[in-house]
Amino acid sequence: MKKIFTLLSLTSMFFLANAQTQVVNETFTFNGALKDNGWVRHSGTTGQLSADGSKVNLVANNDEDVNKAFSTDYVINPAELNKTEYTFTLNVPSQTGLAGSNSGAEYFLMLSSQSGTSVSNFYGRLFIKKGSGAGYVLGISNSTSTAVYSTVELPVATDVSVKVAFSVSGSNSTSTLTINNETPITSTSAVAPTVLKSVVIRQAGSATAGTGNVSIDNLVVTTYPSNTLSVGDITKTKNIFLKNTMVDNTLSFQTKGNATVRVYNTNGQLVKSDTISAQNANVNVANLPKGNYVVTAELNGETVSQKILKK
């Protein structure tokens, strides 16, 4: 039976949109300390983080860290593909308090496998630092203190839409940062939590080099149902099929004619396309980050799909 995949159907193959769960929806429409309004302090000076009726304001040189528990824990199945994302509106009034280098930069928002008064395991860490001009730059780290930074310098005193997606499959995970619908950047590592329980706001550094003065609004955390298409599941036809699903640098096909190959990331975005033939049936994917992808190949109106793991 022929299977024709649109981008929409490809995305739904990974995550059924109508089954997603919103586990945090924080609009900060209260006045007062976060710790008194559904959040829990787990580190630093109590009561420093507060909302002003429309947003929460981080302050340079403060050190209180808080977390908000998910309405439902997100249990991760390592045999499947799992995805959680957080979105919010960011406004940075000035460069005051931001580090000017990668080494001094700090992270201020992330997910955790813990909640309550003891929280220390962090994933999808969002970093911030000064830009080379008058603005600032965001970066993403999957689980360490070393971030991958965007090449886009953002203006101060301007609302910015931010999305961080954290996906887990097997013993690896990937964090993907998207800013204002710009090209996403990713960070991948051999870390795989078994559960996610909270979203965390962090203040760190000094008055001149740290998380700075940052405002956060409309913070939403969404979890998606695990994908049951495991690595190794394959859709074949008699005319074309993918020979390798654990990939280093090359996709190898067997095909009876010319075919169009497309590679999508776990957000459903096209990251690679190429044409293959019976004489040259390989596609170079060395430039793609490690992680999970879906590959489609179309030959004479017939499409095959395959989930792969880029090592």
C-alpha positions in Angstrom: 0.0 0.0 0.0 1.4 3.4 -1.0 2.0 5.9 1.8 2.3 9.5 0.9 3.6 11.7 3.7 3.1 15.4 4.0 5.0 17.5 6.5 1.9 17.5 8.7 1.6 13.7 8.7 5.3 13.4 9.3 5.1 15.6 12.4 2.0 13.7 13.7 3.9 10.4 13.2 6.3 11.6 15.9 3.9 13.4 18.2 0.1 13.4 18.1 -0.8 17.0 18.5 -4.3 16.3 19.8 -2.8 14.2 22.6 -0.2 16.7 23.9 -0.5 17.7 27.5 0.0 21.2 28.9 1.7 20.5 32.3 2.5 24.1 33.2 0.8 27.3 32.1 2.1 30.3 34.1 1.1 33.8 33.1 2.3 35.5 36.4 -0.9 37.5 36.8 -0.2 37.8 40.5 1.7 40.3 42.6 4.3 38.8 45.1 6.9 36.1 45.6 6.8 33.1 43.3 7.4 30.8 46.4 3.9 32.0 47.7 2.1 31.4 44.4 2.6 27.8 43.3 6.4 27.7 43.0 8.9 26.2 45.4 12.3 27.7 46.4 15.1 25.1 46.3 18.1 27.3 46.4 19.3 30.8 47.3 17.8 33.7 49.2 14.1 33.2 49.8 11.6 35.6 48.3 13.8 37.3 45.7 11.9 36.1 42.7 8.5 37.9 42.4 5.9 38.7 39.8 4.5 42.2 39.1 1.1 41.1 37.9 2.2 40.3 34.3 5.7 38.8 34.4 8.4 37.5 36.7 11.6 39.6 36.9 15.0 38.1 37.5 17.5 40.6 39.0 21.2 40.8 38.6 23.2 39.6 41.6 20.2 37.8 43.1 20.4 34.1 43.7 17.0 32.6 44.5 16.1 29.5 42.3 12.6 28.2 42.1 10.7 25.3 40.4 7.1 24.6 39.5 6.0 21.0 39.4 4.2 19.6 36.4 0.6 18.8 36.8 1.5 15.3 35.7 5.0 13.8 35.8 6.3 13.0 32.3 7.5 9.4 32.3 10.1 8.7 29.6 10.3 5.3 27.8 13.9 4.9 26.5 12.7 2.5 23.8 10.7 5.3 22.3 11.1 8.9 21.2 9.9 11.3 24.0 9.5 15.1 23.7 8.8 18.0 26.1 9.0 21.6 25.2 8.7 25.0 27.0 7.8 28.3 25.4 7.7 31.8 26.8 8.0 35.5 26.1 11.4 37.0 27.0 12.3 40.6 27.5 15.8 41.8 28.5 15.7 45.5 29.4 19.5 46.1 29.1 22.8 44.4 29.1 23.3 45.1 32.8 24.4 42.1 34.7 25.1 39.9 31.6 28.5 38.2 31.1 30.5 39.2 28.0 32.0 35.8 27.3 31.0 32.2 27.0 32.9 31.2 30.1 31.0 33.7 32.3 27.5 33.1 30.8 24.8 31.6 33.0 21.6 29.6 32.4 18.3 30.8 33.7 15.5 28.5 32.6 15.4 24.7 32.2 13.6 21.4 32.9 14.3 19.0 35.8 13.7 15.4 36.7 13.0 16.6 40.3 10.6 19.0 42.0 10.2 20.5 45.5 12.9 21.6 47.8 15.7 19.4 46.4 16.3 20.0 42.7 19.7 19.6 40.9 19.3 17.6 37.7 18.7 20.1 34.8 18.0 19.6 31.1 17.4 21.9 28.2 19.4 24.7 29.9 18.8 28.2 28.3 21.9 30.5 28.5 22.2 34.2 28.1 25.2 36.6 27.5 26.0 40.0 26.0 26.1 40.3 22.3 29.0 41.9 20.3 26.8 45.0 19.9 24.1 46.5 22.2 22.0 43.4 22.4 22.2 39.9 23.8 22.6 36.3 22.6 20.9 33.1 23.8 22.4 29.6 23.9 21.3 26.1 24.6 22.9 23.2 26.5 21.4 19.8 26.8 22.6 19.0 30.3 26.0 20.7 30.9 27.5 24.1 31.5 28.8 24.4 27.9 26.3 25.9 25.5 25.8 26.2 21.8 25.0 29.9 21.0 22.7 31.4 18.4 24.3 33.6 15.8 21.4 36.1 16.1 21.9 39.0 18.4 18.6 40.1 20.0 17.7 43.7 20.8 17.1 44.7 24.4 13.8 46.0 25.6 11.9 44.0 23.0 9.7 40.9 23.4 11.2 37.7 22.0 9.4 34.4 21.5 11.5 31.4 22.7 10.9 27.7 22.4 13.1 24.9 23.8 12.3 21.3 22.9 13.9 18.5 24.8 13.7 15.0 23.3 15.0 11.6 24.6 15.5 8.4 22.7 17.5 5.5 24.0 20.5 6.7 26.0 20.7 10.1 24.2 18.8 13.4 24.4 18.7 16.6 22.3 17.8 20.1 23.2 16.6 22.4 20.4 16.3 26.2 20.7 14.1 28.2 18.4 14.0 32.0 18.7 11.4 34.0 16.8 11.0 31.2 14.2 14.7 31.6 13.3 16.7 28.5 12.3 16.9 26.2 15.4 20.1 25.3 17.1 20.7 22.0 18.9 22.8 20.5 21.7 23.0 16.7 22.1 24.6 14.5 24.8 24.5 10.9 26.2 22.0 11.8 28.9 18.6 10.2 29.3 16.4 11.0 32.3 13.6 8.6 33.1 11.2 11.3 34.1 10.6 15.0 34.0 8.8 16.7 36.9 9.3 20.5 36.8 10.4 23.7 35.1 13.1 25.7 36.9 13.9 29.5 37.0 17.5 30.2 38.1 19.4 33.3 39.1 23.2 33.2 39.2 26.4 35.1 38.8 27.3 38.5 40.0 26.0 42.1 39.5 28.2 42.4 36.4 28.3 38.8 35.0 25.4 36.4 35.3 21.8 36.0 34.4 21.3 39.7 34.5 17.9 41.5 34.5 15.4 39.3 32.7 11.6 39.2 32.4 9.7 36.1 31.6 6.0 35.8 30.7 3.5 33.3 29.3 5.6 30.3 30.4 4.0 27.0 29.0 5.4 23.5 29.3 3.9 20.9 27.0 4.6 17.1 26.9 3.9 14.8 24.0 3.1 11.2 23.8 6.0 8.8 23.2 6.4 7.7 19.7 6.0 4.0 19.3 8.0 3.8 16.0 11.3 2.4 17.2 14.6 2.5 15.5 14.6 -0.4 13.1 10.9 -0.1 12.1 10.9 0.3 8.3 8.4 0.9 5.5 9.7 -0.9 2.4 8.6 -1.2 -1.2 9.9 -3.4 -3.9 11.5 -0.4 -5.6 13.4 1.3 -2.8 14.4 1.0 0.8 16.9 2.3 3.3 19.6 -0.1 4.3 21.0 1.5 7.5 19.1 2.9 10.5 22.0 3.5 12.8 23.9 6.2 10.8 27.4 7.7 11.1 27.8 9.9 8.1 26.0 8.3 5.2 22.4 7.1 4.4 22.6 4.0 2.1 19.7 3.1 -0.1 18.8 0.3 -2.5 16.8 1.8 -5.3 15.7 0.9 -8.8 15.6 4.5 -10.1 16.0 8.1 -9.3 14.4 9.1 -6.0 14.1 12.3 -3.8 15.3 11.9 -0.3 14.3 14.2 2.6 15.5 14.2 6.2 13.3 15.8 8.9 14.2 16.5 12.5 12.0 15.7 15.5 10.2 19.1 15.1 9.1 18.1 11.6 11.6 20.6 10.0 13.3 19.7 6.7 17.1 19.6 7.4 18.4 17.8 4.3 17.3 16.9 0.8 19.0 15.1 -2.0 18.5 13.0 -5.1 19.7 9.4 -5.4 19.9 6.9 -8.3 20.6 3.3 -8.7 24.2 4.2 -9.5 24.7 6.6 -6.6 22.3 5.7 -3.8 24.1 7.4 -0.8 23.3 10.6 1.0 25.9 12.4 3.1 24.5 13.5 6.5 27.8 14.2 8.2 26.8 17.8 8.9 23.7 16.9 10.9 23.9 16.9 14.7 23.5 13.6 16.5 20.0 12.6 17.3 16.8 11.2 15.8 15.4 11.9 12.3 12.8 10.7 9.9 14.0 10.0 6.4 11.5 9.8 3.4 12.3 8.7 -0.1 9.9 9.1 -3.0 10.2 7.1 -6.2 7.5 7.2 -9.0 4.9 8.5 -6.5 5.7 5.8 -3.9 7.1 7.0 -0.6 8.9 5.1 2.1 9.7 6.4 5.6 12.2 5.4 8.1 13.2 6.6 11.5 17.0 6.8 12.0 19.5 7.5 14.8 22.4 9.7 13.8 25.4 8.6 16.0 
